[in-house]
């Protein structure tokens, strides 16, 4: 069977369609944004809860943290399952964003402990501030994913 060579008009039409599909995939990467925002919100909420009950904690704070972690896990997995279309680099950018958060969070914790920012006689607000600083990579990545068009 012989294959026919497309006409210039058919080739231009095929390239235009491929460009539209690629743009659709890049726009679909913004579906990762709510997951990153949810993780950032969970980090901030955990920081506030621990900041309010720094030493000794409370049953309310402990149960709230457990509920928060389960809700974020279930919500994140549900959102990931709903994503049907994405660009080739979308999941990679999402994974690198999560990795950057992990590294940055470890650095914030290390600096907080080493400098005495977190200490037995420090107010709980210090933990809340550290959680806010630690969530910066998640917020930045969500902003970048929302900006891509």
C-alpha positions in Angstrom: 0.0 0.0 0.0 1.4 3.4 -1.0 1.2 6.3 1.4 0.4 9.6 -0.2 2.3 12.8 0.7 0.0 15.4 2.3 -0.5 18.7 0.4 0.9 21.8 1.9 -2.5 22.9 3.1 -3.0 19.5 4.9 0.4 19.7 6.5 -0.3 23.2 7.8 -3.7 22.0 9.1 -2.0 19.1 10.9 0.6 21.3 12.4 -2.0 23.8 13.6 -4.0 20.9 15.2 -0.9 19.6 16.9 -0.1 23.1 18.3 -3.7 23.4 19.6 -3.4 20.0 21.3 -0.1 20.9 22.8 -1.5 24.2 24.2 -4.4 22.2 25.6 -2.0 20.0 27.4 0.0 22.9 28.8 -3.3 24.5 30.1 -4.3 21.2 31.6 -1.1 21.4 33.8 -2.9 24.0 35.9 -4.9 21.1 37.3 -1.9 20.4 39.6 -2.4 23.8 41.1 -5.2 23.0 43.6 -3.1 20.1 44.9 -0.2 22.4 45.6 -2.4 25.0 47.1 -4.0 22.3 49.3 -0.6 21.2 50.5 0.4 24.8 51.3 -2.9 25.3 53.2 -2.3 22.1 55.2 1.2 23.3 56.0 -0.1 26.6 57.2 -3.0 25.1 59.1 -0.7 22.6 60.9 1.6 25.5 61.7 -1.3 27.5 63.3 -2.5 24.5 65.3 0.9 23.7 66.6 1.6 27.4 67.2 -1.6 27.7 69.3 -0.8 24.6 71.4 3.0 24.5 71.5 3.9 22.6 74.6 1.9 19.6 75.8 -0.6 20.2 72.9 -4.2 19.4 73.3 -6.6 16.7 72.3 -8.3 19.1 69.9 -5.0 20.0 68.2 -4.0 16.4 67.9 -7.2 15.2 66.4 -7.4 18.2 64.1 -3.9 17.4 62.8 -4.8 13.8 62.1 -8.0 14.9 60.4 -6.1 17.5 58.3 -3.5 15.0 57.2 -6.1 12.4 56.2 -8.2 15.0 54.4 -5.2 16.3 52.4 -4.2 12.8 51.5 -7.7 11.8 50.3 -8.2 15.1 48.5 -4.9 15.1 46.8 -5.3 11.5 45.5 -8.8 12.3 44.4 -7.6 15.4 42.4 -4.7 13.4 40.9 -7.2 10.7 39.7 -9.3 13.3 38.0 -6.4 14.6 35.9 -6.8 13.1 32.4 -4.8 15.4 30.2 -1.4 17.0 30.9 1.7 18.0 29.1 4.8 15.8 29.1 6.4 18.1 31.7 3.4 18.7 33.9 3.9 15.7 36.3 7.7 16.4 36.3 7.1 20.0 37.3 4.7 18.9 40.0 7.2 16.3 41.4 10.0 18.9 41.4 7.8 21.4 43.2 7.1 18.8 45.9 10.8 18.0 46.1 11.7 21.7 46.4 9.2 22.0 49.2 10.7 19.0 51.0 14.2 20.4 50.7 13.2 23.9 51.6 11.2 22.6 54.6 14.1 20.6 55.9 16.3 23.7 55.6 13.7 25.8 57.5 13.5 23.2 60.2 17.3 22.9 60.4 17.8 26.7 60.7 15.0 27.1 63.2 16.5 24.5 65.5 20.1 25.6 65.0 19.4 29.2 65.7 17.2 28.6 68.7 14.2 30.0 66.9 12.4 26.8 68.0 13.2 26.2 71.6 11.6 25.2 74.9 11.1 28.8 76.0 10.1 30.3 72.6 6.5 31.2 71.8 4.4 29.0 69.6 4.2 31.8 67.0 7.7 30.9 66.0 6.5 27.5 64.7 3.6 29.2 62.8 6.1 31.6 61.1 8.4 28.8 60.2 5.4 26.9 58.6 4.6 30.0 56.6 8.1 30.3 55.4 8.3 26.6 54.6 5.2 26.8 52.4 6.7 29.4 50.0 7.9 26.8 47.4 4.4 25.3 47.2 2.8 28.8 46.7 5.4 29.8 44.1 4.9 26.5 42.2 1.1 26.9 42.2 1.6 30.4 40.9 3.9 29.2 38.1 1.5 26.4 37.1 -1.4 28.8 37.0 0.6 31.2 34.9 1.6 28.8 32.2 -0.5 29.1 29.1 
